[in-house]
């Protein structure tokens, strides 16, 4: 639009759609957003260099021009230097604004003040800076790169939505995808997509030349970074993935074979409070050299008690029949990592269920052992283990790789911790299947010195003992030595 009178009228009315004629990818979203009911949320899951920040700002400025004395909140993806981030965006949107309507940016309060009393309040997304918006009555909330805000659910549900309640205000959230695949931003985006209040856009949609985009692609450190940042694909960062070797093909039920009753069975628990408590049931399939995880129990919250937890454990083991078979019974090996050993003591005395402390080393050492087993195809997880499967697929390290990153849906990757403790408890080298399994003593002659296992024969040789006709490990002194 080049006609000065038309530009003046557009600014006077607060209808700035003409500024999107050179950014046609946003025209449809402009119309959808304005047709949206109050109290709704529109989500933009788009790549970098698409103009999403300018689109957000345009929507906010329109609202302030059209409606006197309203407050718009704008959350920017910065920790410091908020002004340096905001000013280029303001210049892009306000460069043809008539002086009569041009707002003033107040750096001291990080706000854009309009002549009709309306204003846009800017705040950062880090260190929970957005809590400064608590208590204000917002007409509109704009979240830029909102997938990277500190504590997503707390920010949206406990601070920002209440600030929009009285005005029945709208929300516009834009962001590139998070490298954390289970991030709540993705959950919200999928929800809004079903309602038609969602957009997915890439750098190719922004009108750049393909040759320029390919040059940009070469500058990225990894293809995953480019796909996530510019193509808005939900791609995990392999440099931070805890188990990057995990493949969905390892998710399948494994049928118990005839040797199952001889296999070592382990119950591994990572006990949490604010985090998840995860219990895994697993065994080592010696025949196929597989760590098989059959089931899980997941609990969380202050309402969880040891009574509730142990009731769930007993019910699960009853359903699994993990310690019973035809004419035989065994006690699983149980391990648990807890901060307070008194908890295990209480569980033992009050419920008769005994847990040992797991063998532990540096976190990265233990993780690498699991990664090597997964890489060799040595892990199978039953599809019903939803938490474990999601954690193996999506859980990440913190940026300094010292701890597991916190997630709204996965906790601190507690399921991976439980899997590691179980893996380190299992003796994968010992053959648990008796050498005379399925042999009929009426049709086969078995020498006396071969009745025992290799461990028992070594014990006999070391102490000069020979087996008696009594049950195994009942020895008498060899009088001929």
N, C-alpha and C positions, 0 to 999 in steps of 0.2 A: 504494500500500500504506500503510494508516494504522494497522494493528495493530502496537503497539510490540513485541510478542513476535515477530511475523513479521519485522519490520525487524531486530531483534536477531539472529535466527537467520540471516537473509540475510548480515549482516555477519560473523557468526562463521564461516559456511561460505565466505565470499568469493564469493557468487553474487548479484550486484547487478542482475540483469536487470530487477527490478521498477522500477528507476529509469528505465527506457526506456519504460515504459507511456505516458508523456506525450510521448515522442519515438518514435513507432511506426516511423518510417523506418529505425531502427537495429536493430529486433528480428531481422530475417532475417540481418543481418550479424553480430550477436552469436552466433547459433547456428552460422553458417558458420565463423566464426573459431575457435570452440572445438572444432569438428569437424575442423579443419585439422591436418594432420600436422606434426610438428616439422621445422624447416628450411624451411618454406614462407613465402611472402610474400603478404599480403592488401593490396590497393590500394583506397583510397577516393578517387575523383576527383569531388569534390563542391564545391558553391558555398559562399560565405560565409553566416554566420548559420544554419547547419544543425546546429550542435552537434557538429561532428566533433572538436574539441579535447577537449570533455568526454567524448565516447565513447572517445577514445584514453586519457584519464586513468582512466576507469572500468576499462578493460581492464587497465591497469597496476596499479592498486590491488588489483583482484581477485587478480592473480598474486602480489602480495606478501603478501596475507593468507593465501592458500591454501598457499603454499610458504615455509617458513622459510629465512632466510639466502640469498635469491636477490637478484640485482641486475637492475634494469630500467633501460634507457637511454631517455631522453626528449629528443629534439632539437626545440627550439622555434625559430620563425622570427624571432629577434631578434639584434641585434648587441650591445645593451646593455640594462640594466634587465630582466634575466631574471626577477627576483623579482616585479616588477610585472606581468609577463605571466602568470606561473604562478599567483599567489595567487587571482585571481578564478575560475580554472578549478578549483582545489582547493576553494574555498568552495562552488562549485556541486555538486561531487560529494560532499564530506564533511559537508554541512550537517546530515544526519540520522545521521551515524556515531556509535554509542555511544562514550563515553569510553574504555571498555575496549579498543577497537580503534583509536582515533584515532591516526594517526601524527603525528610532529613534523617541522615543516619547519625545516631548518638552513640559514639564509641564507648562512653563511660558506662552506659547501661546496656550496650549491645542491642539496641532497638532501632527500628525504622519507624519514624513518627510521621503521620499524615496530617494534613491541615484540617481534616474533619474530626480529629481526635482519635482515629484508629491507629493501631501500631502493630508491628511484627516484632515479637520478642525472640531473639536468637540465643541459643544455648548449645553447648557441646554435648556429645553423646557419651563421653568417657568420665570416669570417676563420679558417675551418677549426677552430673551437672544438671540434668533435666529436672531434678527435684525443685529447682528454682521456679518451675512452672506450677508447682503444687499450690493450690489456693486461688489461682486465677480462673476466671470464667472464659474459656477459649471458645471462639466461634469456629476455628479451623486449626488442625494440627498437621504440620508438614514434617515428615521424617526422611532425611536424606541419608542414604547408606544405612538404613535402619537395621539391617541384619547384623551390624557391628556395634550396636548400642550395648552398653553394659547392662546385664541382667534384663533381657528382652521382656519377659513376662511381667516382671515387677514394674518396669518402666511403662508398659502399655496398660496393664490392668489396674495397677495401684496408684499411679501418678497421673497419667495422661487421660485415660477414658473418664475418670471422675471429673476432670477439669472441663470436659465437654458436655457433661450431663445436663446442666441447666439450660444451655443454649441449643441442645440437640445438634451439636456441631459435627462436622465431617472430618474424616482422617484420610490423608494421602501419604502413603508410605512407598518410598522408592529405594531400590538397592540392587547391587550385584549379589549373586548368590553367596552364601557362606561356604567356606571349605568344610564346615561341619555339616554333613549331609542330613542329620536329624534336627537341624536348627529349627526353633519354633517359627522363624520367619517363613521357612519353606512350608510348614504346616499351615500357617495363616494364608500363604499365597495359594496353596491348593484348595483351601476352603473357599476363598474369594473367587477363584477361577470357576468353580461350579456355579457361582451366582452371576457370572459375567462381569465381575468387578475386578478384572485382572488384565495385565498386559505383559507379554514376553517380547523383548526386543533385543536386537544385536547391533553391533557396530555396522554391519552391512545395511541395516535398515536406515541408518542415519545419513546415507547419501554420499559416503566417501568413495573414492576410486578404489577398485579392488587391488590395484598395484600398490597404493599407499597402505592399505590394510595388511597386505602380505609383508611389506617392509616392517610394519609395526609388529607383526607376529614374530619376525626374526629377532626382535629385541627382547622378547620375553625369555626368562630363564628356563621355562618349561612349557610344553604344549598344554599341560593341565592349567597353568596360570592363564594362558591366553584364552582358552575355552571358557574358563570361569569368569574372567574379568571382562572380556570383550564379547563373547558369544552368550553370556549369561547361562551357561550350562552348570548344573550341579555336579561338580567334580571335586572329589576329595584331594587334598594336598598330600601326595605320596611321601613327602619329606616329613610330615607330621603324623601320618597314620601309624597307629600302634602295631597293627598286623596287616601291612600292605600286601602280604602274600595270600590273604584270605580270598577264596573264590566261592561263589554261590554253589558250585558243583559239589562242595563238601557238605551241603545241607541235604541230608536224606536219612530216612530211617534205616537202621541196620537190624536185620533179623538175628535174634540170638541163635547161635548154633549149638551143636551137641556138647561143646566144651565150655559153654557159658558158665556152668556151675563151678568150674575150676578157676575162672578168671578172678583176679583181684578186683574188688568193688570198692570204690571210694566215694565218700560224701564230703564235698568241700564247701565251706561257708566263708564268705567275707561279710562280717557283721558291721552294719552301719546304723546311724541314727538319723542325722539329717540327710545322709546319702542312703543309697539302697542297701538292703540286706539281700544277698543273693546266695542261694544254696544250689549246688549242682550235683547230680547223680551221674557217675561215670564209671567205666571199667576199661581194662586194657585187653583188647582182643589179641591174644598172643599169636594165634594162627595167622591173622592178617596184618599184624603189627599196626593196630589202629587204636587210638584213644577215642572211645565212643562215649558221647554225652547223651544220656537218655532223656533227662528231664531237668526242670529248674523250678525253684520257688523264689518269688521276688516279693519283698515287703518293704514298706517305707513309712516313716512318720512317727510322731511322738506317741501315738496310740498303740504302737507295736510293743508287746510284752514278750517275755520268754515263754509264758504259757501259750500265747497265741502262736508264736513261732514254732514251738515244739509240737503243738497240735497239728499245725500245717505240715511239719516234717513227717510225723507219724502217719498222717493221712496219705501223704504222697508215697511213702514207702509201702504202705498197704496196697495202694493202687498199682505200684510198679512191681510188687513182689520181688524186690531186688535181692532179698536175702533168703528166699525160699525156693525149693524145687521139689522134685519127686523124691521124697524120702530123705532129704538133706536140708540143712539150714546152716547159714554162716552169718557172721557179724561183719558188716561193712567197716572199713577203716574210715574214720571220720577226722577231718582236720578243720580248724577254724582260726581265722586271724581276727583277734579282738584287741582293743586297746586296754581293756580291763580284764585281767585273768579271772577275777571273781565271778564274772558272768558265766564262764565255762564251768566253774566250780558249782554255781547254783544250778546250772542245767544238769550237771552230773548227779548232784545229790537229790534234786527235786524231781527230775524226770527220768533218771537212769540212762541217760544218753551221754556218751563220753566222747569228747573231742580232744585231739592232740593239737599242739601248735605246729604249724607247717614249717618246713625248712625254707629259710629265706636268705637271699643274697641281695646285692645291689639290684635295683629295679630293672635296669636295662639288661643286666645279665639274665635275669629270669625271663624277661620278655623275649630276648634273643633265642633262648632255648625253645620257647613256644613257636616263634617264627620259623625256626629250622624244622620243627616237627610238621607245621602246616605246609611249608614249602615242599616237603617230601610226600605230601598227601597223607599224612598220618593222623588226621583228625576228622571225625565224623560227628555232626551235630544234628540231632533230631529236629524236624521242623517246628515242633511244639515249644522249643526253647527260644521264644521270641526275643527276650532281652539279650541273651548271649549272642544270638545271630546278629541283632542290630548293633551290638557293641563291637563284635569282630569286624563288621563291615564299616562302621562309621567313627568309632572312638579315635581320639587324637591325643598326642602329647601337647603339653604347653609349649610355647615358642622356644623356651630354653631347654626343652626335653628333660626336665628334671622330675616332672610329675605328669599324671594323666590329666588332661584338660577337663574342666567341669562342663557338664551338659545337663540341660533341663530334663531330658528324657533318659539319659544313660548314667546320670550321677558322675562319679569319678571313674568310669569304666570298671565298676565293681565286679561285673560279671567276668571280665578278663582276669582280674585278680583271683577270683575263685577258681577259674580254670587253671591258672598257673599253679596254685597251691595243690590242686588235685593232681596235675601232671607230675609235679615234683615228688608227690607221695607214692606214686605207682612205681613198682619195680618192673620195668619193661624187659629186663634181661633174664629173669628167672622163668623157666618153663614150668607152668603150674600143672600141666597135664601129666598124670601118672604114666610111666612108660608101659605099664601093663593094662592100660585102659581098654576095656572091651575084650580082654583076653579071658578065656574060660580056663580056670585051673584044672578042670577035668580033662581038657584036651591039649593043654600046653604045659611043658615042664619049665619051671622058672627056678634057676639056681638060687640057693639061699642067699648068697652074697649080692644078688641083684634085686632082692625084694625092696631094699631101701632106695631112697633117692640118692643122688650124687652127694648132697650135703650130709646125709646120714652115713653113707659109706666113708666119707672123709672123716667124720667124727669117730667112727668105729676104728679106722686105721690109726688115727692119731693117739687114741687111748688104749689100743690093744684089745678092743672089745669085738665080740662077734654077736650077731643077732640071735635072739632066742626064738622060740616058737610062739612067744607072746606077742601082743600088738606092737606095732612099729615104735621105735625109740625105747624099747625095753631090752636092755643089754645085760649080758653076764660076762665076767672076766674070762679071757681065753687062758685055760690052764696049760696049754702047750707052748705058750710063748715064753 
